Amino acid sequence: MKPTPKMQAKRAVLVTLLSLGLTACATATKTDPRDPWEDWNRDVQSFNDDVDQYVMKPVAKGYKWIVPSVVDQGVTNFYSNINDIAVFLNDFLQLKPLQGGEDAGRFMINTVAGLGGIFDVATYVGLPKHREDFDQTLAVWGIPSGPYLVLPLFGPSTPRGVGGLIGDSATNPINYFAPMVVPFISSTINVTDQKADHESESKILDVAAQDRYEFIRNSYFQERADKIHDGNPPLDEELEKAEEELDRDVQEH
């Protein structure tokens, strides 16, 4: 069932409040059953944060300063169009034929009319961008995520997520170019472009999170659940109680 805007707004408020509560209680919560490898994961995240601080952020700032906004948007559109190959394939693997047809049409329109995806023509003709990946497909097939895992350079994931990354990488035609320097350069440009586009979100995270590690971990699982269930994830017991209390308060007032 597709969630209504009202349902999505209510769930967003509840999830945000619960996340803030979990973060505020970080010192009281010693272990998370989803994260048996926490010591390793914290060390890897510390490494990733250092790479981000001393390499990626300066590069992203230089990229934003050098590259005109119209070119930046074209680069973003190009890689989004390449990603649409994985999107429509995963649509079909998840038995979503209508959405799969729309996303395949979106890819073809942007590839032809959008000059290789540089221009997002499909959005203007009523074919919006969807977010499907092989990790979601594996989840739909009933494969459990496994424990939380922070990957060097790649960031938050799980064992199932690693399989998802491999599956999605196999759908990227650029990865089959020779010599290997071509996909390497392409990946570097893509990562730099994404980092530059999400710089403000990183600043918000740095300010908002009392325990950056826990905040990222909880956000990762919430984001995955939201995508796997198409924006309508099942509530756990704590969120269900909060939703009932919120409904009662609304009715009383």
N, C-alpha and C positions, 0 to 999 in steps of 0.2 A: 504494500500500500504506500502510495506517495504521501509524505507528510505535508500537511497544510502549512502556510507561512506562520500561522499562530502556534501550531505545534512545534515548528522548528525554533521559533523565538523562545518559547517556554523552555524547551530542552537546552537551548544555548545558555540561557540564564542559569539553569540548574547545574549544568556541567561546569560552567565558569565558577559558580559559587563553591561547588564541591572541590574543584581543582585548587582554588585559593585556600580552602580549608585543609586539604591534604598537604599543600606546600607549607602552610603556617604550622602544621603539626609535624614537620619533618624530623625535628629533634626527638619527638616522642615515638615515632615509628622507626624501628631498627631495620626490619627486613620487609621485603615485598615478595610474596610467593612467585610473582611473575619474573623476578630478577635475582635468581640464585648466583649469577656471576657478577654481582654488583661491584666487587673490588676491581676486577678486570675492566668492567665497563666504565667505571669512574676514571681509571687511568687512561683509557683510550679516549674518553671524552675530553680529558685535560689536554691530551696530545692534539686532538682535533681543534680544541679552542685556541691552542697556541698557533697552530697552522693558520686558523682563521684570522687571528689577531695580527700576526706578523707577515702573512703572505697574502691571503685572500682579500682581506679588507683593503689593504693598500692597492692591490691590483684592481679591485672593483671600483675604488674611488678614481683611479687613473683612467679606467675604462669609461666611467660616466663623464669624466672631464673631457676626454678626447673624442669620444663617439657622439655625434649629433643624435638627438632624441629620435628623429625619424629613422635613422639607421639602426639605433638600438631596438626600436620596435620591430623593424624588419627582421633583425636577427632572432628576436624572441618568437616572432610569427613563424619563421623558417623551422626552428627546432620544435615548436609546437605542432607544426604540420607533420614533421617526421614522426613525432610521438603518436599522432593519430593512427598510424599503421598498427601500433600495439593496441591502441584503444579499440579499433573496430574488430581486430582479431579476438581480443578478450571479450568483447560484447558477444560474439558468436559462441565462444567457449563457455560463456555464462548463460547461454540460451536466451539471449536478448536480441532476437533477429531484427525487430523494428529499429531499435537503437543502433544495432550493428549496420543496418542499411543506411541510416542517416549519417553515421560517422564515416562510413566508406565513401558516401557521396560528398561529405565535407572534405575529405582528403583529396578526392579527384577534382573538385571545384577549385580548391585552393592551389593545388599543384598546377592546374592548367590556367585558370583565369587569374590566380594570384601569383603567377610567375614563380612557380616552385615553392609557393607557400610564404613568400615575402609579404604578401598582402592577404589579410584575412577576409576574403570575399564571402565565404560561406556564412559567417555570422550575420552579415547584412541581408542574406536571403533566407534567414530563419533556421540555420543549422548551427546551434550553439556548441561550444566545446564541452565534451564530457571527460571524466577522469576515471579510466579503467586501467588496471594493470594486472600482471600475471599473479601477483600476491593475492589480489582480490579473487581471481579465478580459482586459485588453489583453496582459498577459504570457502568459496561457494561449493567446491567439490568435497568439502568436509575435512580437509587437512588442517590440523591444529597449528597454531603459530609457533609453539614452542616458547622457550624463555626469551626475555629481552636480551638483545645483543647489540652492542655499539661497535660498528665496523670502523677501522682506521680510514679516515678521509671521507667515507660514505655516510657515517653517522648512525642514527637509530635504526634498528632493524630487528629481525628475529631469524631463526633458521629457515622458516618458511619464506620470509622476506628475501633471504639470500637467493633462494630458488626463483623468487619473483624477479629479482634483478637480472639473473642469468637469462630467464625466459624473455624478458622485455628487451635485453641487449641483443638477443638473437633476431629480433624483428627490425632492428635498425640497419638499413642498407648501407649506411656509411661505414659500419664496422667490418664490412667485407671488402673495403677498398685496400689495394696494395699500392705503395708500401704502407706499413703500419703507422707511419708518421701522420698519414691523413686522418684516420679516426682519432689519433691522439690529439692532434691540433683541433679537430672538430669538438672533441669532448672538453678540451680546455676552454674554448670559446663559449661553449654552452654553459659550463659551470660558472665562468666569469660573468656571463650575461645574467644568469639566474641570481647570483650573489648580488650583483649591482641592483637588480630589480627588487630584491627583498631586504635591502639594507635597513630600511626603516623598521621592519619587523624585528630584526636582530636587536636594534636599539631598544625597542619596547620590551623584549625578553630580558635584556640585561638589567633594565630598571625594575621590572615587575616581579621577577623571580627571586624569592628568598633563598631557595635551594635550586640553582639552575639545573642541576642534574635531574632531580625529581620532577621538576616542572616539564622538562623536555620529555622524560619517560612517560609521564601521565598524558601529556599532549599527544605523543606518538600513538599510544593505544587508543585514545579517544578518536583521533583522526582516522586511524585504520578502521575502527568499528563503524564510524560514520560512513566511510566510503563503501565498505563491504555490504552494509545494509541500505545503501542508496539514500543516506540522509535520515534514516529512521531506525537507529540502533536500539536493541532492547535495553531497557533500564535495569541496572542492578537494584538490589533491595533498598539501598540507601537513597538512590535517586527516585525510586518509586514512592517511598515515604515522603520525600521532599516534594514530589509532584502532587501527591494527595493533599499535603498541607497547603501548598500554594493554591490548589483548586478551592479548598475550603475558605482560605482567606479572601479569594476573589469573590466567592459567592456571598460571604458575610458582608463584604463592603460594596 
